[in-house]
Amino acid sequence: MRILLLEDDPDTLEITTRILRHIGHTVASFPDGETLIEHCSKGEAFDLLISDIGLPGENGMQVLAKLRSRCQPFKAIAATAYARDVDIAQCRDAGFDGCVIKPFSVKALREEIARLCPDAT
């Protein structure tokens, strides 16, 4: 599966990229929404977005809204440390299909990907 990963913390970006590649996915990683949107404007297809919510500049919800208006249909997972019910509901209201709470385990990430994209696991 082709995954876009948006994460501003360099260590989390590197580790999550390695995990996703290790479990068999193709990953394009980005430290900010502007770079990710620029990449997507080239028309490269993807299947899943995994996005941090608390980003400097545009947050993950704003980036998702831009992508939804410009790209083919895709699934989206919010990766967030904001773990209250209201925060998770806000992610879903913003258009995220699923959510993993940071720090998340490999198992939790795999399960959420499998739930949203059963043909990709």
N, CA, C and O atoms as CSV, one atom per row, in Angstrom:
chain,resi,resn,atom,element,x,y,z
A,1,MET,N,N,0.850,-1.173,0.000
A,1,MET,CA,C,0.000,0.000,0.000
A,1,MET,C,C,0.894,1.234,0.000
A,1,MET,O,O,1.980,1.227,0.579
A,2,ARG,N,N,0.430,2.285,-0.651
A,2,ARG,CA,C,1.162,3.552,-0.716
A,2,ARG,C,C,0.642,4.479,0.380
A,2,ARG,O,O,-0.532,4.847,0.403
A,3,ILE,N,N,1.554,4.847,1.292
A,3,ILE,CA,C,1.173,5.643,2.458
A,3,ILE,C,C,1.924,6.965,2.459
A,3,ILE,O,O,3.127,7.012,2.202
A,4,LEU,N,N,1.198,8.036,2.751
A,4,LEU,CA,C,1.809,9.328,3.043
A,4,LEU,C,C,1.841,9.477,4.552
A,4,LEU,O,O,0.831,9.264,5.223
A,5,LEU,N,N,2.990,9.840,5.084
A,5,LEU,CA,C,3.155,10.028,6.523
A,5,LEU,C,C,3.527,11.475,6.778
A,5,LEU,O,O,4.504,11.979,6.225
A,6,LEU,N,N,2.746,12.142,7.619
A,6,LEU,CA,C,2.985,13.532,7.985
A,6,LEU,C,C,3.248,13.599,9.478
A,6,LEU,O,O,2.370,13.297,10.287
A,7,GLU,N,N,4.472,14.001,9.841
A,7,GLU,CA,C,4.884,14.033,11.251
A,7,GLU,C,C,6.009,15.048,11.396
A,7,GLU,O,O,7.009,14.975,10.682
A,8,ASP,N,N,5.847,16.004,12.326
A,8,ASP,CA,C,6.863,17.037,12.482
A,8,ASP,C,C,8.024,16.644,13.387
A,8,ASP,O,O,9.085,17.264,13.312
A,9,ASP,N,N,7.861,15.642,14.232
A,9,ASP,CA,C,8.957,15.212,15.097
A,9,ASP,C,C,9.884,14.297,14.288
A,9,ASP,O,O,9.444,13.243,13.829
A,10,PRO,N,N,11.151,14.673,14.103
A,10,PRO,CA,C,12.047,13.888,13.246
A,10,PRO,C,C,12.218,12.439,13.697
A,10,PRO,O,O,12.256,11.537,12.859
A,11,ASP,N,N,12.321,12.203,14.988
A,11,ASP,CA,C,12.500,10.834,15.471
A,11,ASP,C,C,11.262,9.986,15.208
A,11,ASP,O,O,11.371,8.850,14.747
A,12,THR,N,N,10.091,10.533,15.500
A,12,THR,CA,C,8.844,9.801,15.258
A,12,THR,C,C,8.648,9.560,13.774
A,12,THR,O,O,8.186,8.491,13.372
A,13,LEU,N,N,8.995,10.546,12.954
A,13,LEU,CA,C,8.888,10.395,11.497
A,13,LEU,C,C,9.770,9.247,11.016
A,13,LEU,O,O,9.323,8.406,10.236
A,14,GLU,N,N,11.008,9.209,11.471
A,14,GLU,CA,C,11.938,8.160,11.041
A,14,GLU,C,C,11.502,6.779,11.524
A,14,GLU,O,O,11.498,5.824,10.748
A,15,ILE,N,N,11.143,6.671,12.777
A,15,ILE,CA,C,10.748,5.372,13.338
A,15,ILE,C,C,9.478,4.848,12.670
A,15,ILE,O,O,9.407,3.678,12.294
A,16,THR,N,N,8.486,5.710,12.527
A,16,THR,CA,C,7.223,5.273,11.920
A,16,THR,C,C,7.431,4.888,10.461
A,16,THR,O,O,6.844,3.915,9.986
A,17,THR,N,N,8.254,5.635,9.754
A,17,THR,CA,C,8.566,5.289,8.364
A,17,THR,C,C,9.196,3.908,8.296
A,17,THR,O,O,8.809,3.088,7.464
A,18,ARG,N,N,10.159,3.647,9.162
A,18,ARG,CA,C,10.823,2.333,9.175
A,18,ARG,C,C,9.836,1.208,9.496
A,18,ARG,O,O,9.863,0.149,8.870
A,19,ILE,N,N,8.976,1.448,10.467
A,19,ILE,CA,C,7.981,0.432,10.841
A,19,ILE,C,C,7.067,0.124,9.654
A,19,ILE,O,O,6.839,-1.040,9.324
A,20,LEU,N,N,6.552,1.163,9.026
A,20,LEU,CA,C,5.629,0.966,7.905
A,20,LEU,C,C,6.305,0.238,6.747
A,20,LEU,O,O,5.700,-0.630,6.119
A,21,ARG,N,N,7.538,0.587,6.469
A,21,ARG,CA,C,8.267,-0.102,5.397
A,21,ARG,C,C,8.546,-1.553,5.777
A,21,ARG,O,O,8.449,-2.449,4.939
A,22,HIS,N,N,8.886,-1.775,7.024
A,22,HIS,CA,C,9.168,-3.133,7.495
A,22,HIS,C,C,7.948,-4.048,7.350
A,22,HIS,O,O,8.089,-5.238,7.065
A,23,ILE,N,N,6.757,-3.490,7.548
A,23,ILE,CA,C,5.556,-4.321,7.423
A,23,ILE,C,C,5.003,-4.342,5.988
A,23,ILE,O,O,3.897,-4.819,5.735
A,24,GLY,N,N,5.811,-3.810,5.061
A,24,GLY,CA,C,5.516,-4.015,3.649
A,24,GLY,C,C,4.888,-2.880,2.870
A,24,GLY,O,O,4.434,-3.088,1.745
A,25,HIS,N,N,4.848,-1.691,3.434
A,25,HIS,CA,C,4.214,-0.573,2.734
A,25,HIS,C,C,5.254,0.322,2.060
A,25,HIS,O,O,6.414,0.372,2.471
A,26,THR,N,N,4.820,1.014,1.036
A,26,THR,CA,C,5.618,2.052,0.393
A,26,THR,C,C,5.260,3.358,1.095
A,26,THR,O,O,4.083,3.699,1.211
A,27,VAL,N,N,6.266,4.087,1.562
A,27,VAL,CA,C,6.007,5.264,2.394
A,27,VAL,C,C,6.723,6.488,1.835
A,27,VAL,O,O,7.907,6.438,1.503
A,28,ALA,N,N,5.980,7.583,1.739
A,28,ALA,CA,C,6.557,8.903,1.471
A,28,ALA,C,C,6.330,9.718,2.744
A,28,ALA,O,O,5.191,9.910,3.172
A,29,SER,N,N,7.426,10.197,3.347
A,29,SER,CA,C,7.360,10.872,4.646
A,29,SER,C,C,7.601,12.364,4.497
A,29,SER,O,O,8.428,12.804,3.699
A,30,PHE,N,N,6.853,13.135,5.289
A,30,PHE,CA,C,6.937,14.592,5.203
A,30,PHE,C,C,6.912,15.214,6.592
A,30,PHE,O,O,6.150,14.778,7.455
A,31,PRO,N,N,7.754,16.246,6.816
A,31,PRO,CA,C,7.805,16.894,8.122
A,31,PRO,C,C,6.798,18.026,8.293
A,31,PRO,O,O,6.618,18.536,9.398
A,32,ASP,N,N,6.136,18.422,7.196
A,32,ASP,CA,C,5.163,19.514,7.290
A,32,ASP,C,C,4.133,19.390,6.173
A,32,ASP,O,O,4.374,18.760,5.143
A,33,GLY,N,N,2.987,20.005,6.408
A,33,GLY,CA,C,1.892,19.913,5.463
A,33,GLY,C,C,2.172,20.562,4.130
A,33,GLY,O,O,1.728,20.066,3.094
A,34,GLU,N,N,2.897,21.655,4.135
A,34,GLU,CA,C,3.189,22.365,2.892
A,34,GLU,C,C,3.973,21.474,1.922
A,34,GLU,O,O,3.666,21.424,0.731
A,35,THR,N,N,4.971,20.783,2.435
A,35,THR,CA,C,5.775,19.891,1.597
A,35,THR,C,C,4.942,18.717,1.094
A,35,THR,O,O,5.064,18.315,-0.064
A,36,LEU,N,N,4.098,18.168,1.961
A,36,LEU,CA,C,3.239,17.055,1.564
A,36,LEU,C,C,2.269,17.486,0.461
A,36,LEU,O,O,2.095,16.767,-0.523
A,37,ILE,N,N,1.649,18.628,0.614
A,37,ILE,CA,C,0.687,19.103,-0.386
A,37,ILE,C,C,1.388,19.395,-1.708
A,37,ILE,O,O,0.838,19.128,-2.776
A,38,GLU,N,N,2.589,19.938,-1.638
A,38,GLU,CA,C,3.364,20.178,-2.858
A,38,GLU,C,C,3.637,18.851,-3.575
A,38,GLU,O,O,3.517,18.763,-4.797
A,39,HIS,N,N,4.001,17.836,-2.816
A,39,HIS,CA,C,4.239,16.502,-3.374
A,39,HIS,C,C,2.972,15.968,-4.047
A,39,HIS,O,O,3.034,15.425,-5.150
A,40,CYS,N,N,1.841,16.120,-3.391
A,40,CYS,CA,C,0.573,15.592,-3.920
A,40,CYS,C,C,0.103,16.353,-5.148
A,40,CYS,O,O,-0.636,15.810,-5.969
A,41,SER,N,N,0.522,17.601,-5.283
A,41,SER,CA,C,0.098,18.383,-6.444
A,41,SER,C,C,0.697,17.842,-7.734
A,41,SER,O,O,0.262,18.211,-8.825
A,42,LYS,N,N,1.691,16.972,-7.617
A,42,LYS,CA,C,2.304,16.353,-8.794
A,42,LYS,C,C,1.477,15.184,-9.307
A,42,LYS,O,O,1.797,14.596,-10.340
A,43,GLY,N,N,0.401,14.847,-8.578
A,43,GLY,CA,C,-0.524,13.827,-9.042
A,43,GLY,C,C,-0.176,12.398,-8.671
A,43,GLY,O,O,-0.806,11.462,-9.164
A,44,GLU,N,N,0.810,12.212,-7.816
A,44,GLU,CA,C,1.181,10.858,-7.412
A,44,GLU,C,C,0.088,10.255,-6.538
A,44,GLU,O,O,-0.341,10.866,-5.559
A,45,ALA,N,N,-0.358,9.063,-6.893
A,45,ALA,CA,C,-1.455,8.413,-6.173
A,45,ALA,C,C,-0.974,7.826,-4.848
A,45,ALA,O,O,0.191,7.456,-4.704
A,46,PHE,N,N,-1.884,7.749,-3.890
A,46,PHE,CA,C,-1.604,7.114,-2.601
A,46,PHE,C,C,-2.902,6.524,-2.079
A,46,PHE,O,O,-3.989,6.860,-2.550
A,47,ASP,N,N,-2.772,5.631,-1.088
A,47,ASP,CA,C,-3.927,4.921,-0.554
A,47,ASP,C,C,-4.339,5.391,0.836
A,47,ASP,O,O,-5.516,5.350,1.192
A,48,LEU,N,N,-3.351,5.842,1.621
A,48,LEU,CA,C,-3.593,6.144,3.029
A,48,LEU,C,C,-2.726,7.310,3.469
A,48,LEU,O,O,-1.551,7.399,3.113
A,49,LEU,N,N,-3.317,8.195,4.243
A,49,LEU,CA,C,-2.587,9.271,4.915
A,49,LEU,C,C,-2.562,8.962,6.402
A,49,LEU,O,O,-3.598,8.668,6.997
A,50,ILE,N,N,-1.385,9.026,7.000
A,50,ILE,CA,C,-1.260,8.977,8.451
A,50,ILE,C,C,-0.684,10.326,8.848
A,50,ILE,O,O,0.434,10.669,8.465
A,51,SER,N,N,-1.449,11.087,9.615
A,51,SER,CA,C,-1.065,12.466,9.899
A,51,SER,C,C,-1.103,12.795,11.378
A,51,SER,O,O,-2.072,12.511,12.081
A,52,ASP,N,N,-0.014,13.403,11.824
A,52,ASP,CA,C,0.007,14.036,13.127
A,52,ASP,C,C,-1.036,15.154,13.094
A,52,ASP,O,O,-1.295,15.729,12.037
A,53,ILE,N,N,-1.620,15.455,14.218
A,53,ILE,CA,C,-2.604,16.541,14.287
A,53,ILE,C,C,-1.948,17.850,14.714
A,53,ILE,O,O,-2.176,18.891,14.096
A,54,GLY,N,N,-1.136,17.801,15.764
A,54,GLY,CA,C,-0.520,19.007,16.315
A,54,GLY,C,C,0.737,19.402,15.581
A,54,GLY,O,O,1.844,19.136,16.050
A,55,LEU,N,N,0.580,20.034,14.434
A,55,LEU,CA,C,1.707,20.465,13.615
A,55,LEU,C,C,1.868,21.973,13.697
A,55,LEU,O,O,0.882,22.685,13.886
A,56,PRO,N,N,3.082,22.472,13.558
A,56,PRO,CA,C,3.240,23.925,13.439
A,56,PRO,C,C,2.677,24.374,12.094
A,56,PRO,O,O,2.658,23.593,11.142
A,57,GLY,N,N,2.232,25.585,12.006
A,57,GLY,CA,C,1.596,26.046,10.763
A,57,GLY,C,C,0.234,25.413,10.654
A,57,GLY,O,O,-0.548,25.442,11.605
A,58,GLU,N,N,-0.061,24.836,9.496
A,58,GLU,CA,C,-1.341,24.163,9.318
A,58,GLU,C,C,-1.344,22.859,10.099
A,58,GLU,O,O,-0.395,22.078,10.026
A,59,ASN,N,N,-2.423,22.628,10.851
A,59,ASN,CA,C,-2.502,21.371,11.604
A,59,ASN,C,C,-2.943,20.240,10.673
A,59,ASN,O,O,-3.292,20.469,9.515
A,60,GLY,N,N,-2.920,19.030,11.199
A,60,GLY,CA,C,-3.261,17.861,10.401
A,60,GLY,C,C,-4.664,17.909,9.822
A,60,GLY,O,O,-4.896,17.401,8.725
A,61,MET,N,N,-5.595,18.509,10.535
A,61,MET,CA,C,-6.970,18.601,10.037
A,61,MET,C,C,-7.053,19.537,8.835
A,61,MET,O,O,-7.785,19.262,7.884
A,62,GLN,N,N,-6.315,20.629,8.873
A,62,GLN,CA,C,-6.307,21.561,7.750
A,62,GLN,C,C,-5.649,20.938,6.519
A,62,GLN,O,O,-6.116,21.128,5.396
A,63,VAL,N,N,-4.570,20.197,6.734
A,63,VAL,CA,C,-3.900,19.514,5.629
A,63,VAL,C,C,-4.841,18.480,5.014
A,63,VAL,O,O,-4.938,18.375,3.791
A,64,LEU,N,N,-5.529,17.720,5.855
A,64,LEU,CA,C,-6.470,16.725,5.349
A,64,LEU,C,C,-7.553,17.382,4.490
A,64,LEU,O,O,-7.885,16.869,3.421
A,65,ALA,N,N,-8.095,18.484,4.935
A,65,ALA,CA,C,-9.139,19.167,4.164
A,65,ALA,C,C,-8.630,19.558,2.778
A,65,ALA,O,O,-9.345,19.407,1.787
A,66,LYS,N,N,-7.410,20.053,2.708
A,66,LYS,CA,C,-6.844,20.417,1.405
A,66,LYS,C,C,-6.665,19.186,0.522
A,66,LYS,O,O,-6.981,19.218,-0.667
A,67,LEU,N,N,-6.162,18.113,1.102
A,67,LEU,CA,C,-5.959,16.895,0.315
A,67,LEU,C,C,-7.281,16.306,-0.167
A,67,LEU,O,O,-7.383,15.856,-1.309
A,68,ARG,N,N,-8.285,16.308,0.694
A,68,ARG,CA,C,-9.590,15.753,0.310
A,68,ARG,C,C,-10.178,16.506,-0.884
A,68,ARG,O,O,-10.864,15.912,-1.715
A,69,SER,N,N,-9.911,17.809,-0.970
A,69,SER,CA,C,-10.473,18.598,-2.065
A,69,SER,C,C,-9.668,18.459,-3.356
A,69,SER,O,O,-10.149,18.837,-4.424
A,70,ARG,N,N,-8.453,17.923,-3.272
A,70,ARG,CA,C,-7.578,17.882,-4.448
A,70,ARG,C,C,-7.228,16.489,-4.945
A,70,ARG,O,O,-6.781,16.349,-6.083
A,71,CYS,N,N,-7.412,15.467,-4.143
A,71,CYS,CA,C,-6.896,14.136,-4.467
A,71,CYS,C,C,-8.023,13.123,-4.625
A,71,CYS,O,O,-9.167,13.355,-4.235
A,72,GLN,N,N,-7.650,11.998,-5.210
A,72,GLN,CA,C,-8.572,10.879,-5.332
A,72,GLN,C,C,-8.976,10.423,-3.935
A,72,GLN,O,O,-8.298,10.773,-2.969
A,73,PRO,N,N,-10.049,9.661,-3.791
A,73,PRO,CA,C,-10.443,9.183,-2.461
A,73,PRO,C,C,-9.327,8.372,-1.806
A,73,PRO,O,O,-8.630,7.598,-2.462
A,74,PHE,N,N,-9.179,8.567,-0.512
A,74,PHE,CA,C,-8.179,7.848,0.269
A,74,PHE,C,C,-8.649,7.772,1.710
A,74,PHE,O,O,-9.515,8.538,2.134
A,75,LYS,N,N,-8.076,6.851,2.451
A,75,LYS,CA,C,-8.346,6.725,3.885
A,75,LYS,C,C,-7.331,7.574,4.640
A,75,LYS,O,O,-6.240,7.848,4.139
A,76,ALA,N,N,-7.704,7.990,5.858
A,76,ALA,CA,C,-6.812,8.837,6.652
A,76,ALA,C,C,-6.880,8.445,8.121
A,76,ALA,O,O,-7.957,8.247,8.683
A,77,ILE,N,N,-5.701,8.337,8.727
A,77,ILE,CA,C,-5.571,8.026,10.147
A,77,ILE,C,C,-4.918,9.208,10.845
A,77,ILE,O,O,-3.857,9.674,10.432
A,78,ALA,N,N,-5.550,9.685,11.894
A,78,ALA,CA,C,-4.953,10.722,12.737
A,78,ALA,C,C,-4.037,10.036,13.743
A,78,ALA,O,O,-4.428,9.061,14.384
A,79,ALA,N,N,-2.827,10.545,13.876
A,79,ALA,CA,C,-1.879,10.067,14.890
A,79,ALA,C,C,-1.701,11.229,15.864
A,79,ALA,O,O,-1.091,12.246,15.533
A,80,THR,N,N,-2.235,11.065,17.051
A,80,THR,CA,C,-2.296,12.215,17.948
A,80,THR,C,C,-2.090,11.845,19.407
A,80,THR,O,O,-2.420,10.742,19.841
A,81,ALA,N,N,-1.543,12.781,20.141
A,81,ALA,CA,C,-1.419,12.616,21.592
A,81,ALA,C,C,-2.643,13.206,22.293
A,81,ALA,O,O,-2.813,13.041,23.500
A,82,TYR,N,N,-3.487,13.890,21.531
A,82,TYR,CA,C,-4.724,14.445,22.083
A,82,TYR,C,C,-5.722,13.297,22.191
A,82,TYR,O,O,-6.361,12.927,21.206
A,83,ALA,N,N,-5.851,12.738,23.385
A,83,ALA,CA,C,-6.554,11.460,23.547
A,83,ALA,C,C,-7.930,11.554,24.198
A,83,ALA,O,O,-8.555,10.527,24.461
A,84,ARG,N,N,-8.406,12.754,24.460
A,84,ARG,CA,C,-9.735,12.851,25.052
A,84,ARG,C,C,-10.793,12.487,24.007
A,84,ARG,O,O,-10.556,12.612,22.805
A,85,ASP,N,N,-11.941,12.043,24.464
A,85,ASP,CA,C,-13.025,11.681,23.541
A,85,ASP,C,C,-13.367,12.834,22.611
A,85,ASP,O,O,-13.627,12.621,21.427
A,86,VAL,N,N,-13.369,14.044,23.136
A,86,VAL,CA,C,-13.700,15.213,22.322
A,86,VAL,C,C,-12.646,15.433,21.234
A,86,VAL,O,O,-12.984,15.859,20.130
A,87,ASP,N,N,-11.375,15.148,21.529
A,87,ASP,CA,C,-10.313,15.305,20.538
A,87,ASP,C,C,-10.466,14.287,19.412
A,87,ASP,O,O,-10.314,14.619,18.236
A,88,ILE,N,N,-10.767,13.054,19.784
A,88,ILE,CA,C,-10.946,11.997,18.782
A,88,ILE,C,C,-12.175,12.295,17.921
A,88,ILE,O,O,-12.148,12.094,16.707
A,89,ALA,N,N,-13.235,12.768,18.541
A,89,ALA,CA,C,-14.439,13.141,17.789
A,89,ALA,C,C,-14.137,14.289,16.824
A,89,ALA,O,O,-14.653,14.320,15.706
A,90,GLN,N,N,-13.309,15.216,17.256
A,90,GLN,CA,C,-12.933,16.342,16.394
A,90,GLN,C,C,-12.148,15.843,15.169
A,90,GLN,O,O,-12.332,16.353,14.064
A,91,CYS,N,N,-11.287,14.860,15.366
A,91,CYS,CA,C,-10.555,14.274,14.232
A,91,CYS,C,C,-11.521,13.616,13.258
A,91,CYS,O,O,-11.401,13.795,12.046
A,92,ARG,N,N,-12.463,12.867,13.772
A,92,ARG,CA,C,-13.441,12.205,12.903
A,92,ARG,C,C,-14.305,13.242,12.170
A,92,ARG,O,O,-14.596,13.090,10.984
A,93,ASP,N,N,-14.707,14.287,12.884
A,93,ASP,CA,C,-15.503,15.351,12.259
A,93,ASP,C,C,-14.724,16.060,11.153
A,93,ASP,O,O,-15.313,16.557,10.193
A,94,ALA,N,N,-13.401,16.105,11.292
A,94,ALA,CA,C,-12.552,16.749,10.295
A,94,ALA,C,C,-12.325,15.861,9.071
A,94,ALA,O,O,-11.768,16.312,8.070
A,95,GLY,N,N,-12.760,14.590,9.151
A,95,GLY,CA,C,-12.661,13.712,7.999
A,95,GLY,C,C,-11.707,12.543,8.144
A,95,GLY,O,O,-11.534,11.773,7.199
A,96,PHE,N,N,-11.081,12.392,9.307
A,96,PHE,CA,C,-10.226,11.227,9.513
A,96,PHE,C,C,-11.094,9.988,9.677
A,96,PHE,O,O,-12.137,10.029,10.330
A,97,ASP,N,N,-10.658,8.900,9.087
A,97,ASP,CA,C,-11.394,7.632,9.140
A,97,ASP,C,C,-11.051,6.826,10.385
A,97,ASP,O,O,-11.831,5.976,10.815
A,98,GLY,N,N,-9.890,7.092,10.958
A,98,GLY,CA,C,-9.433,6.357,12.124
A,98,GLY,C,C,-8.442,7.189,12.918
A,98,GLY,O,O,-8.091,8.308,12.543
A,99,CYS,N,N,-7.998,6.604,14.036
A,99,CYS,CA,C,-7.119,7.347,14.937
A,99,CYS,C,C,-6.241,6.371,15.715
A,99,CYS,O,O,-6.702,5.310,16.136
A,100,VAL,N,N,-4.985,6.736,15.902
A,100,VAL,CA,C,-4.097,6.042,16.830
A,100,VAL,C,C,-3.573,7.086,17.804
A,100,VAL,O,O,-3.238,8.210,17.429
A,101,ILE,N,N,-3.514,6.683,19.051
A,101,ILE,CA,C,-3.090,7.592,20.117
A,101,ILE,C,C,-1.595,7.415,20.359
A,101,ILE,O,O,-1.110,6.300,20.550
A,102,LYS,N,N,-0.882,8.526,20.349
A,102,LYS,CA,C,0.559,8.515,20.618
A,102,LYS,C,C,0.814,8.416,22.116
A,102,LYS,O,O,0.057,8.987,22.901
A,103,PRO,N,N,1.835,7.725,22.523
A,103,PRO,CA,C,2.672,6.880,21.678
A,103,PRO,C,C,1.924,5.601,21.339
A,103,PRO,O,O,1.363,4.957,22.226
A,104,PHE,N,N,1.911,5.231,20.076
A,104,PHE,CA,C,1.182,4.038,19.647
A,104,PHE,C,C,2.148,2.885,19.442
A,104,PHE,O,O,3.335,3.083,19.181
A,105,SER,N,N,1.622,1.692,19.564
A,105,SER,CA,C,2.416,0.485,19.344
A,105,SER,C,C,2.334,0.094,17.876
A,105,SER,O,O,1.444,0.539,17.151
A,106,VAL,N,N,3.263,-0.735,17.451
A,106,VAL,CA,C,3.220,-1.275,16.093
A,106,VAL,C,C,1.908,-2.029,15.897
A,106,VAL,O,O,1.268,-1.923,14.850
A,107,LYS,N,N,1.521,-2.783,16.906
A,107,LYS,CA,C,0.275,-3.558,16.826
A,107,LYS,C,C,-0.930,-2.639,16.609
A,107,LYS,O,O,-1.775,-2.922,15.759
A,108,ALA,N,N,-1.014,-1.557,17.357
A,108,ALA,CA,C,-2.145,-0.631,17.222
A,108,ALA,C,C,-2.179,-0.008,15.831
A,108,ALA,O,O,-3.249,0.135,15.239
A,109,LEU,N,N,-1.018,0.359,15.314
A,109,LEU,CA,C,-0.960,0.948,13.980
A,109,LEU,C,C,-1.366,-0.079,12.922
A,109,LEU,O,O,-2.149,0.234,12.025
A,110,ARG,N,N,-0.846,-1.284,13.020
A,110,ARG,CA,C,-1.208,-2.343,12.065
A,110,ARG,C,C,-2.704,-2.630,12.103
A,110,ARG,O,O,-3.335,-2.795,11.060
A,111,GLU,N,N,-3.269,-2.689,13.305
A,111,GLU,CA,C,-4.699,-2.974,13.433
A,111,GLU,C,C,-5.552,-1.880,12.812
A,111,GLU,O,O,-6.560,-2.168,12.168
A,112,GLU,N,N,-5.158,-0.633,13.001
A,112,GLU,CA,C,-5.941,0.465,12.431
A,112,GLU,C,C,-5.830,0.467,10.911
A,112,GLU,O,O,-6.820,0.710,10.221
A,113,ILE,N,N,-4.649,0.202,10.385
A,113,ILE,CA,C,-4.485,0.103,8.934
A,113,ILE,C,C,-5.333,-1.054,8.390
A,113,ILE,O,O,-6.026,-0.895,7.385
A,114,ALA,N,N,-5.279,-2.199,9.043
A,114,ALA,CA,C,-6.055,-3.362,8.600
A,114,ALA,C,C,-7.554,-3.098,8.669
A,114,ALA,O,O,-8.300,-3.554,7.803
A,115,ARG,N,N,-8.003,-2.371,9.683
A,115,ARG,CA,C,-9.426,-2.060,9.820
A,115,ARG,C,C,-9.896,-1.173,8.655
A,115,ARG,O,O,-10.979,-1.378,8.106
A,116,LEU,N,N,-9.081,-0.204,8.294
A,116,LEU,CA,C,-9.470,0.749,7.238
A,116,LEU,C,C,-9.202,0.226,5.834
A,116,LEU,O,O,-9.933,0.545,4.896
A,117,CYS,N,N,-8.166,-0.568,5.693
A,117,CYS,CA,C,-7.745,-1.044,4.381
A,117,CYS,C,C,-7.498,-2.547,4.430
A,117,CYS,O,O,-6.351,-2.979,4.312
A,118,PRO,N,N,-8.533,-3.347,4.601
A,118,PRO,CA,C,-8.344,-4.776,4.796
A,118,PRO,C,C,-7.635,-5.493,3.650
A,118,PRO,O,O,-6.987,-6.516,3.875
A,119,ASP,N,N,-7.742,-4.986,2.448
A,119,ASP,CA,C,-7.086,-5.627,1.305
A,119,ASP,C,C,-5.587,-5.363,1.251
A,119,ASP,O,O,-4.870,-5.990,0.471
A,120,ALA,N,N,-5.116,-4.438,2.076
A,120,ALA,CA,C,-3.702,-4.020,2.008
A,120,ALA,C,C,-2.815,-4.733,2.999
A,120,ALA,O,O,-1.603,-4.515,2.988
A,121,THR,N,N,-3.360,-5.573,3.854
A,121,THR,CA,C,-2.518,-6.201,4.874
A,121,THR,C,C,-2.192,-7.630,4.522
A,121,THR,O,O,-1.491,-8.307,5.274
